[in-house]
Amino acid sequence: MSLAGEQPKRAFRLSMLVYDSRYRAYTIQVLFIAALAVLIGWLVNNAAENLARLGITPDFSFLWNRAGYDISMKLIHYTNDSTHGRAALVGLINTLFVSALGCVTATILGVVAGVLRLSKNWVIARLMTVYIEVVRNVPLLLWLLVIYAVFTSVTPSPSEFRGTHPKAEMWFWGSTAITNRYVALPSPEFFRSLGNVDLGIFKVSLDLLALIAVIVAGVLVQRALRRRATRIQEATGRRPATWWAPILCILVPVVALLMLLGFHLDDPRIRGFNFSGGILAPNSIFALWFGLSVYTATYIAEIVRAGILAVSKGQTEAAHALGLRPRRTMSLVVLPQALRVIVPPLISQFLNLTKNSTLAFAVAYPDLGATLGGITLNQSGRALECILLMMVTYLAISLLISAVMNAYNRAVRLKER
Amino acid sequence: MADTDAFFRTEMLPPKEPPLSQRGVWKWMHENMFSSIGSGALTVLGILFVLYVLASAFPWFAHSVWHADSLRQCRDIVHKTWGPGTDGACWAVIRANWNLYLYGFYPMEQIWRPNLAFLLLLVALSPILFSRLPRKMIWFSACYPALAYWLIWGGTLWISVTIMAGFAVGALVLRFLGRIAGTALGVGGAVLGAVLWWLFVAAPVATALADIVPLHLTFVPSDKLGGFLLSFITGMCGIGFSLPMGILLSLGRRSDMPIIKTSCVLFIEFVRGVPLITLLFTASFLLAYFLPPGTTFDLVLRVIIMVTLFSAAYIAEVIRGGLAAIPRGQFEAADALGLDYWKAQRLIVMPQALKISIPGIVGVFIGLFKDTTLVIIVGLLDPLMGISNAVRANVAWNGVYWEPYIFAATIFFIFCFGMSRYSMYLEGKLKTDHR
């Protein structure tokens, strides 16, 4: 009687590398590695030969040379005497800035559109369907161009705001001017400013830091109060009123701080042919921001709709049977479950929005692609280095966003055994 | 006693009509438009918004001008017909630049070639899209890429033929060697045979055949391509090549072999992490560095390669989702039947995985088609910015904005919306479960 474990041990033969599935995997991987090595070697060899022939060596020192060009929007200090590296940093900050703004508004718009598309109101549901289908089936580039064209062709030029009886009028009680080149906004100023703290690369306003600190502290205190209210409710069955907590913990301290610092708005004023004072934000950021938001919102709307539809009807009915009102059903039963379906694709939409912000070239917004991948590349001629830096930067942003959002996703995920 | 009987009704009363607010149009409106105060307010606002948009856009469309030689003439016609101060659409700009929008700077006398290629594309696509057509037509679809390349770029037909012949050589080697030495050696031999054919046999054979039977079309360089023709070429090539590549990548990512798996993961995550524009930059600035000194190849071809790599990574992720949704039992059943890896994938796993991932795949295709407009960044003439800028560079049409945008948007909308509707049709057709 022969047992399964007592098979005669066969000696290794060369043909087993192909026909024995235990060894075939090694053969395939070795061949694959060899082919990959040959390909990469060939590419690197070509690159080395080409670079030697052109007499250039990969070198990042150009980043410390004078840039010599101006950037229309900068959130940190920059002049045309600054370095290429700083120009790239300005571009990177601009990219992050418009992406962050876009993510927030796209989420709000997308959630509203997605919920309204499911609404029982026929007119609103149809309107949202038309909005979503029309916007997502046309390239983003076109929306950017259209919005930018509206901004530049419909709005008046700055000089039309001149004189005692100007042709164009300012908005919001004379504080904001929308012109065909920029939007002049009032800038927040402080009479008794705390000054800035210099971090080497850029300066951070201490006023802003103080404001953030007060808000964070207020939110923490308010949450502690709510937790205490829940504890009392669980012990006595009666919940103490907490409606005053946000007002007392956040609003009052913030107003007090602003008054202490002497907060006031500095309105832009027309001087000569242009505005001065206030913040002059180029139209390109608004065009890019609106375009990205409106476009990405259609995708988010579909994600939200799918997420809400994914919660089974029995859940809603059970909540109703328990006597929960529709709004509480939505916030306590449907949304927490829908969120688990919504969050992962939402992350990839945020990533898409960030990557789509490279379409800034269509509206001449100075993002990373326009500074590092545009003027710096053309001036220095260092295509290899510039594109490599750009790719690494975007890769880092993508990985960072997905890491943060995945951590959040783990937090809201269904806790299973 | 009997008298009282007369008070009894002998038949039922007919049911009364429901009140006006509970029937017909009124009921529907009450339920779907004015169910509450908030809903009613939204309805009124929505209707007002639609009316406002229509009222502001309608005169512009109603005053359309179709025949004019310049924007100035357009405006003169509008003012003459509808009175001074009125505004109207000038579709004459599309009419006058029709060929530019469709073909870019493709030579006028050769325009039948892209037209024929487009017609044949429809023929080649039909057996893939609609399963009721004869299956033999799929052979034409397989030969179509070579034919289309020859039609659009010109040159001699024999280059296309010998390139396609490489695939035939591979298939023959697979069939004969596979029967003798097993599938694994067969695939290896097929790849080797095809590569050897392309490297050493294809060029001389093509030259020889071209000498004997010169099937030659005027060569059209890539910088003449533009407009929707360019969008179509990049879009269709990207779609056609990225699907098989995406399938291979997704299988690689799920493979048990660590080296293959790592390579696929690295490739997919890298491509998905960078914007398409940086890849297009690479195609235009960097690719020349990585080729042997002195060689260069076509910019459109480079862009197609990059677009294909880009969407292949996305498709790989979509299909990976589909693969993850297949129950383990299916894989085990395939193993139990004694199917080898490729047979199991082809007969059991992929049909189910692809069916699940249809909406995602079509979504990637739609995105890819829309992204073809980004080729403007490397100086190719896309139909949105490139051609519109070229049109506006002409003094006669300087200052025209809306008409080109509306035209391009309409064409893109028709194709993208069509694709998404087709995917819904396909989903419905392939739905075999009874849920």
Interface residues (C-beta under 8 A of the other chain):
Chain A: V18 Y19 R24 A25 I28 Q29 L31 F32 I33 L36 L43 N46 A47 E49 N50 L51 R53 S119 K120 N121 W122 V123 I124 L127 E133 V134 R136 N137 V138 P139 L140 L141 L142 L145 V146 A149 S153 L351 K355 N356 T358 L359 F361 A362 G369 G373 L377 A383 L384 I387 M390 M391 Y394 L395 S398 L399
Chain B: E31 N32 M33 S35 S39 L42 T43 G46 I47 F49 V50 G182 A184 L185 G188 D256 M257 P258 I259 I260 S263 F270 R272 G273 V274 P275 L276 I277 T278 F281 T282 F285 L286 A288 Y289 F290 L291 P292 P293 I366 K370 D371 T373 L374 I376 I377 L384 M385 Y401 W402 Y405 A408 A409 F412 F413 C416 F417 S420
